[in-house]
Amino acid sequence: MAIALLAAVGVAVSGVVGWFVRLFTSALFIPGGAVAGGIYMMFLVLAVAVTNKKTAALLVGLVQAIMVMVTGLGSHGFMTIVTYSMPGVAVLALLLIMRKHMGCCKMCCFFACMVANMTGTYLVSVYVMTLPLVPTLLSIALAAISGGLGGLLTHSLGKQIKKLGVI
């Protein structure tokens, strides 16, 4: 239930936030997700923090990919499956390396969200937008900053959700 809820809210929020951010980033040939991805990827890491299951990020990414494909909201075509699920794989891989961490502290949320956003931005930059090297590297740098900040927000949100007992 938590996975589906977080996936649905993530898709809804990304549609609104993404539209606004792309107004500014498209002229610079930067994927909107590089800047807004801290918010997008927050739901992947929040799923891990709330459920205490490392695979939750991957499941949220897959559910989001299916939702976007079925509803026709995405603009990446078949690559939607890859661009939505691989950030979840990146979070899972990072948390497996970090062993005891599962969205439990600022550090793991920071790095998990950062890695997720960098992964998604790389995939969109290279395989969807086919950007040259310099805009791709700029996008990934912005994604690292945005993702890290989103991770800090995720940690705070996760603590509040657990405290309220909502999920």
GUGULUM-203246 format. One record per residue (C-alpha): x negated, y negated, z negated; residue in one letter; chain. Coordinates in nm, 4 decimals, always signed. Example, Ala and Ser with C-alpha at 12.3 -4.5 7.8 and 13.67 -1.06 7.14 Angstrom:
BEGIN
<px -1.2300; py +0.4500; pz -0.7800; code a; unit A>
<px -1.3670; py +0.1060; pz -0.7140; code s; unit A>
//
This chain:
BEGIN
<px +0.0000; py +0.0000; pz +0.0000; code m; unit A>
<px -0.2785; py -0.2446; pz -0.0927; code a; unit A>
<px -0.4606; py -0.1688; pz +0.2331; code i; unit A>
<px -0.1548; py -0.2447; pz +0.4468; code a; unit A>
<px -0.0739; py -0.5594; pz +0.2506; code l; unit A>
<px -0.4259; py -0.6990; pz +0.2720; code l; unit A>
<px -0.4491; py -0.6103; pz +0.6417; code a; unit A>
<px -0.1205; py -0.7858; pz +0.7194; code a; unit A>
<px -0.2084; py -1.0971; pz +0.5212; code v; unit A>
<px -0.5523; py -1.1001; pz +0.6844; code g; unit A>
<px -0.4048; py -1.0929; pz +1.0354; code v; unit A>
<px -0.1541; py -1.3653; pz +0.9481; code a; unit A>
<px -0.4149; py -1.5919; pz +0.7900; code v; unit A>
<px -0.6659; py -1.5364; pz +1.0700; code s; unit A>
<px -0.4095; py -1.6435; pz +1.3281; code g; unit A>
<px -0.3471; py -1.9760; pz +1.1590; code v; unit A>
<px -0.7022; py -2.0517; pz +1.0469; code v; unit A>
<px -0.8549; py -1.9241; pz +1.3714; code g; unit A>
<px -0.6406; py -2.1471; pz +1.5907; code w; unit A>
<px -0.7411; py -2.4560; pz +1.3955; code f; unit A>
<px -1.1134; py -2.3735; pz +1.3884; code v; unit A>
<px -1.1274; py -2.2884; pz +1.7606; code r; unit A>
<px -1.0208; py -2.6452; pz +1.8350; code l; unit A>
<px -1.3680; py -2.7499; pz +1.7251; code f; unit A>
<px -1.5893; py -2.4502; pz +1.7970; code t; unit A>
<px -1.4835; py -2.3650; pz +2.1533; code s; unit A>
<px -1.6464; py -2.6784; pz +2.2946; code a; unit A>
<px -1.9751; py -2.5676; pz +2.1373; code l; unit A>
<px -1.9445; py -2.2116; pz +2.2772; code f; unit A>
<px -1.9290; py -2.0743; pz +1.9248; code i; unit A>
<px -1.6765; py -1.8029; pz +1.8388; code p; unit A>
<px -1.4172; py -1.9409; pz +1.5971; code g; unit A>
<px -1.4720; py -1.6405; pz +1.3740; code g; unit A>
<px -1.8297; py -1.7484; pz +1.3093; code a; unit A>
<px -1.6977; py -2.0445; pz +1.1118; code v; unit A>
<px -1.3615; py -1.9114; pz +0.9904; code a; unit A>
<px -1.4891; py -1.5566; pz +0.9411; code g; unit A>
<px -1.5514; py -1.6129; pz +0.5718; code g; unit A>
<px -1.1737; py -1.6227; pz +0.5408; code i; unit A>
<px -1.1151; py -1.3383; pz +0.7918; code y; unit A>
<px -1.3602; py -1.0994; pz +0.6295; code m; unit A>
<px -1.2482; py -1.1875; pz +0.2801; code m; unit A>
<px -0.9642; py -0.9369; pz +0.3107; code f; unit A>
<px -1.2015; py -0.6494; pz +0.3911; code l; unit A>
<px -1.4102; py -0.7118; pz +0.0814; code v; unit A>
<px -1.1061; py -0.7949; pz -0.1314; code l; unit A>
<px -0.9670; py -0.4500; pz -0.0508; code a; unit A>
<px -1.2829; py -0.2930; pz -0.1906; code v; unit A>
<px -1.2768; py -0.5144; pz -0.4995; code a; unit A>
<px -0.9122; py -0.4415; pz -0.5759; code v; unit A>
<px -0.9048; py -0.0677; pz -0.4999; code t; unit A>
<px -1.2595; py +0.0185; pz -0.6153; code n; unit A>
<px -1.3012; py +0.2292; pz -0.3007; code k; unit A>
<px -1.5861; py +0.1544; pz -0.0613; code k; unit A>
<px -1.3924; py +0.2864; pz +0.2377; code t; unit A>
<px -1.1138; py +0.0313; pz +0.1829; code a; unit A>
<px -1.2923; py -0.2279; pz +0.4000; code a; unit A>
<px -1.3056; py +0.0121; pz +0.6934; code l; unit A>
<px -0.9394; py +0.1036; pz +0.6498; code l; unit A>
<px -0.8308; py -0.2621; pz +0.6400; code v; unit A>
<px -1.0330; py -0.3291; pz +0.9560; code g; unit A>
<px -0.8758; py -0.0343; pz +1.1369; code l; unit A>
<px -0.5237; py -0.1287; pz +1.0281; code v; unit A>
<px -0.5840; py -0.4874; pz +1.1397; code q; unit A>
<px -0.7140; py -0.3677; pz +1.4765; code a; unit A>
<px -0.4066; py -0.1538; pz +1.5313; code i; unit A>
<px -0.1740; py -0.4356; pz +1.4252; code m; unit A>
<px -0.3418; py -0.6827; pz +1.6606; code v; unit A>
<px -0.3403; py -0.4356; pz +1.9506; code m; unit A>
<px +0.0257; py -0.3403; pz +1.9002; code v; unit A>
<px +0.1519; py -0.6955; pz +1.8551; code t; unit A>
<px -0.0600; py -0.8401; pz +2.1350; code g; unit A>
<px -0.2013; py -1.1124; pz +1.9095; code l; unit A>
<px -0.5643; py -1.0483; pz +2.0000; code g; unit A>
<px -0.7643; py -1.1837; pz +2.2890; code s; unit A>
<px -1.0394; py -0.9204; pz +2.2983; code h; unit A>
<px -0.8507; py -0.6457; pz +2.4794; code g; unit A>
<px -0.9788; py -0.2970; pz +2.4034; code f; unit A>
<px -1.2778; py -0.4492; pz +2.2224; code m; unit A>
<px -1.0329; py -0.5472; pz +1.9476; code t; unit A>
<px -1.0704; py -0.1981; pz +1.8019; code i; unit A>
<px -1.4463; py -0.2462; pz +1.7836; code v; unit A>
<px -1.4540; py -0.6112; pz +1.6725; code t; unit A>
<px -1.2061; py -0.5493; pz +1.3901; code y; unit A>
<px -1.3319; py -0.2126; pz +1.2643; code s; unit A>
<px -1.7115; py -0.2553; pz +1.2814; code m; unit A>
<px -1.7223; py -0.5274; pz +1.0129; code p; unit A>
<px -1.5555; py -0.2709; pz +0.7847; code g; unit A>
<px -1.8232; py -0.0185; pz +0.8788; code v; unit A>
<px -2.0897; py -0.2791; pz +0.7977; code a; unit A>
<px -1.9351; py -0.3435; pz +0.4545; code v; unit A>
<px -1.9164; py +0.0294; pz +0.3866; code l; unit A>
<px -2.2813; py +0.0787; pz +0.4904; code a; unit A>
<px -2.3993; py -0.2112; pz +0.2746; code l; unit A>
<px -2.2066; py -0.0913; pz -0.0292; code l; unit A>
<px -2.3400; py +0.2629; pz +0.0181; code l; unit A>
<px -2.6908; py +0.1156; pz +0.0126; code i; unit A>
<px -2.6056; py -0.0945; pz -0.2951; code m; unit A>
<px -2.4715; py +0.2257; pz -0.4604; code r; unit A>
<px -2.2954; py +0.1074; pz -0.7759; code k; unit A>
<px -2.1424; py -0.2065; pz -0.6264; code h; unit A>
<px -1.7799; py -0.2190; pz -0.5095; code m; unit A>
<px -1.6792; py -0.5830; pz -0.4899; code g; unit A>
<px -1.7563; py -0.6080; pz -0.8586; code c; unit A>
<px -1.9824; py -0.9130; pz -0.8717; code c; unit A>
<px -2.0620; py -1.2331; pz -0.6878; code k; unit A>
<px -2.3720; py -1.0803; pz -0.5298; code m; unit A>
<px -2.2068; py -0.7792; pz -0.3691; code c; unit A>
<px -1.9051; py -0.9828; pz -0.2537; code c; unit A>
<px -2.1373; py -1.2500; pz -0.1102; code f; unit A>
<px -2.3481; py -1.0044; pz +0.0883; code f; unit A>
<px -2.0596; py -0.7775; pz +0.1911; code a; unit A>
<px -1.8582; py -1.0645; pz +0.3348; code c; unit A>
<px -2.1709; py -1.2111; pz +0.4956; code m; unit A>
<px -2.2634; py -0.8823; pz +0.6654; code v; unit A>
<px -1.9045; py -0.8300; pz +0.7823; code a; unit A>
<px -1.8867; py -1.1757; pz +0.9369; code n; unit A>
<px -2.2283; py -1.1478; pz +1.1000; code m; unit A>
<px -2.1300; py -0.8119; pz +1.2500; code t; unit A>
<px -1.8006; py -0.9395; pz +1.3884; code g; unit A>
<px -1.9602; py -1.2567; pz +1.5229; code t; unit A>
<px -2.2401; py -1.0639; pz +1.6921; code y; unit A>
<px -1.9925; py -0.8318; pz +1.8633; code l; unit A>
<px -1.7697; py -1.1148; pz +1.9841; code v; unit A>
<px -2.0656; py -1.3286; pz +2.0935; code s; unit A>
<px -2.2374; py -1.0534; pz +2.2913; code v; unit A>
<px -1.9603; py -0.8261; pz +2.4170; code y; unit A>
<px -1.6553; py -1.0514; pz +2.4433; code v; unit A>
<px -1.7926; py -1.3984; pz +2.5152; code m; unit A>
<px -2.1275; py -1.2820; pz +2.6625; code t; unit A>
<px -2.3065; py -1.5834; pz +2.5186; code l; unit A>
<px -2.6729; py -1.6583; pz +2.5855; code p; unit A>
<px -2.9289; py -1.5979; pz +2.3099; code l; unit A>
<px -2.9367; py -1.9439; pz +2.1478; code v; unit A>
<px -2.5590; py -1.9836; pz +2.0986; code p; unit A>
<px -2.5454; py -1.6226; pz +1.9773; code t; unit A>
<px -2.8144; py -1.6858; pz +1.7157; code l; unit A>
<px -2.6474; py -2.0115; pz +1.6106; code l; unit A>
<px -2.3164; py -1.8286; pz +1.5777; code s; unit A>
<px -2.4708; py -1.5551; pz +1.3647; code i; unit A>
<px -2.6375; py -1.8146; pz +1.1379; code a; unit A>
<px -2.3044; py -1.9935; pz +1.0911; code l; unit A>
<px -2.1402; py -1.6563; pz +1.0293; code a; unit A>
<px -2.3894; py -1.5808; pz +0.7520; code a; unit A>
<px -2.3106; py -1.9078; pz +0.5749; code i; unit A>
<px -1.9348; py -1.8808; pz +0.6224; code s; unit A>
<px -1.9313; py -1.5147; pz +0.5244; code g; unit A>
<px -2.1343; py -1.5734; pz +0.2109; code g; unit A>
<px -1.9047; py -1.8542; pz +0.0990; code l; unit A>
<px -1.6048; py -1.6347; pz +0.1773; code g; unit A>
<px -1.7609; py -1.3640; pz -0.0376; code g; unit A>
<px -1.7796; py -1.5996; pz -0.3339; code l; unit A>
<px -1.4140; py -1.6884; pz -0.2812; code l; unit A>
<px -1.3361; py -1.3173; pz -0.2568; code t; unit A>
<px -1.4976; py -1.2498; pz -0.5923; code h; unit A>
<px -1.2883; py -1.5204; pz -0.7616; code s; unit A>
<px -0.9697; py -1.4046; pz -0.5913; code l; unit A>
<px -1.0375; py -1.0402; pz -0.6771; code g; unit A>
<px -1.0818; py -1.1246; pz -1.0438; code k; unit A>
<px -0.7532; py -1.3155; pz -1.0474; code q; unit A>
<px -0.5631; py -1.0377; pz -0.8690; code i; unit A>
<px -0.6936; py -0.7774; pz -1.1126; code k; unit A>
<px -0.6123; py -1.0041; pz -1.4043; code k; unit A>
<px -0.2539; py -1.0521; pz -1.2839; code l; unit A>
<px -0.2155; py -0.6821; pz -1.2056; code g; unit A>
<px -0.0511; py -0.7618; pz -0.8706; code v; unit A>
<px -0.2177; py -0.4746; pz -0.6872; code i; unit A>
//
